[in-house]
């Protein structure tokens, strides 16, 4: 059995993950309830149904990017017949460290798509390129890390991202497009 199959088996179901959430639960569920795939996206995902793909999601409930990306993935998974298992990053660094962003960062969420044999088919995360560009642009406006108001300004920036993530349906579609593109490569 592939190592990734083992991680999949070890993961929480989406329902168990949501029930265990102590942070961002309402916000994540709200995005899930409000977001729906376009007819075009559903049609693009249709051929995946027969493939029996599964997704291992490295995540944590405190993560703003997970708040945005996980519910979008859940909708895509429903349309594509993909089973999801949530694996908590901080308790599973052995897996996380195989999927570092830029080779150094334990950024989440990371979606690892596998086939029935446990072979990696695609990896996505932690952000859609357009969302990353927006984050980079926001970070560029922050004062120097040593500045007395750096932390305050950084918190305000991340709070504004979280608010946008919860209300901007255009961002939801950007994320969906990015995940779907990875799956269909």
C-alpha positions in Angstrom: 0.0 0.0 0.0 1.2 3.4 -0.9 2.3 5.8 1.9 -0.3 8.3 0.7 -3.1 5.7 1.0 -2.1 5.4 4.7 -2.3 9.2 5.2 -5.7 9.2 3.5 -6.9 6.4 5.8 -5.6 8.3 8.9 -7.4 11.6 8.0 -10.6 12.9 9.3 -13.8 13.0 7.2 -15.0 16.5 6.3 -17.8 16.1 8.7 -15.5 15.1 11.6 -13.2 17.9 10.8 -15.9 20.5 10.8 -17.4 19.1 14.0 -14.0 19.4 15.7 -13.3 23.0 14.5 -12.9 25.6 17.2 -12.0 28.5 14.9 -13.4 29.8 11.6 -16.1 27.1 11.6 -19.1 29.5 10.9 -17.1 31.4 8.3 -16.0 28.3 6.4 -19.4 26.8 6.4 -20.8 30.1 5.2 -18.5 30.1 2.1 -19.5 26.4 1.5 -23.2 27.3 1.7 -22.9 30.4 -0.6 -20.5 29.0 -3.2 -21.6 26.9 -6.1 -19.8 25.7 -9.2 -20.8 27.0 -12.6 -22.4 24.7 -15.1 -19.2 24.9 -17.1 -17.1 23.8 -14.1 -19.4 20.9 -13.4 -19.1 19.7 -17.0 -15.3 20.0 -16.9 -15.2 17.9 -13.7 -17.6 15.2 -15.0 -14.9 13.0 -16.6 -13.1 12.8 -13.2 -16.1 11.0 -11.6 -15.0 7.7 -13.0 -11.4 8.0 -11.8 -12.2 7.5 -8.1 -9.8 10.3 -7.1 -9.2 11.1 -3.4 -7.8 14.2 -1.7 -5.6 14.5 1.4 -6.0 18.0 2.8 -3.3 19.4 5.1 -5.1 22.0 7.1 -5.7 23.7 10.4 -8.9 25.5 11.5 -7.1 28.7 12.4 -5.7 29.2 8.9 -7.3 32.0 6.8 -6.3 30.3 3.6 -8.0 27.1 4.7 -11.1 29.1 5.6 -11.3 30.2 1.9 -10.0 27.1 0.0 -11.4 24.1 1.9 -15.1 24.9 1.2 -14.3 25.5 -2.5 -12.5 22.1 -2.6 -15.5 20.5 -0.9 -17.8 21.7 -3.7 -15.4 20.6 -6.4 -15.0 17.2 -4.7 -18.8 16.7 -4.7 -19.0 17.5 -8.4 -16.0 15.3 -9.3 -16.7 12.3 -7.0 -13.6 13.0 -4.9 -13.4 11.7 -1.4 -11.7 14.0 1.1 -9.7 13.4 4.3 -8.5 16.2 6.4 -5.0 15.8 8.0 -4.1 18.3 10.7 -0.7 19.9 9.8 0.6 20.5 13.3 0.2 16.8 14.3 1.5 15.5 11.0 4.7 17.4 10.2 6.2 14.3 8.6 3.7 14.6 5.8 3.7 18.4 5.8 7.4 18.5 5.3 7.1 16.6 2.1 4.9 19.4 0.7 6.7 22.6 1.7 5.9 25.8 -0.2 9.1 27.2 -1.8 10.9 24.3 -0.1 10.8 26.1 3.3 7.3 27.1 4.4 4.7 24.9 6.0 2.0 26.9 4.4 -1.5 25.4 4.3 -3.8 24.2 3.0 -2.2 21.7 0.7 -4.4 19.5 -1.3 -2.8 16.2 -2.4 -4.9 14.4 -5.0 -4.3 10.6 -5.3 -5.7 7.8 -7.3 -7.0 4.5 -6.0 -3.5 3.0 -5.8 -2.3 6.0 -3.7 -0.3 7.6 -6.5 -0.1 11.4 -6.4 -2.1 12.8 -9.3 -1.9 16.6 -8.5 -1.0 18.9 -5.7 -2.5 22.3 -5.1 -2.0 25.0 -2.5 -1.7 27.0 -0.4 -3.2 29.7 -2.6 -4.4 30.3 -6.1 -1.7 32.4 -8.0 -4.1 35.4 -8.2 -4.7 35.3 -4.4 -1.0 35.0 -3.8 -0.4 38.1 -5.9 -3.0 40.0 -3.8 -1.3 38.8 -0.6 2.1 39.8 -1.9 0.9 43.2 -2.9 -0.7 43.7 0.6 2.5 42.5 2.3 4.5 45.0 0.3 2.6 47.9 1.9 3.6 46.8 5.5 6.2 48.7 7.4 9.6 47.1 8.2 9.4 44.0 10.5 11.3 46.0 13.1 8.8 48.9 13.0 6.7 49.4 16.2 3.4 49.2 14.3 4.4 46.2 12.1 2.4 43.6 14.0 -0.7 45.8 14.3 -0.6 46.6 10.5 0.0 42.9 9.7 -3.0 41.8 11.8 -5.2 44.4 10.1 -4.0 43.2 6.7 -4.8 39.6 7.4 -8.2 40.6 8.9 -9.0 42.4 5.7 -8.0 39.3 3.7 -10.3 37.1 5.8 -13.2 39.5 5.4 -12.7 39.6 1.6 -12.4 35.8 1.5 -15.8 35.5 3.2 -17.7 37.9 0.9 -16.0 38.1 -2.5 -17.5 35.5 -4.7 -15.1 36.5 -7.5 -12.2 35.2 -5.3 -14.2 32.0 -4.8 -14.3 31.4 -8.5 -10.6 32.3 -8.9 -9.8 29.6 -6.3 -12.1 27.1 -8.0 -10.6 27.7 -11.4 -7.1 27.2 -10.0 -8.0 23.9 -8.3 -9.9 22.6 -11.3 -7.0 23.5 -13.6 -4.6 21.5 -11.4 -6.9 18.5 -11.5 -7.4 18.6 -15.2 -3.7 18.9 -16.1 
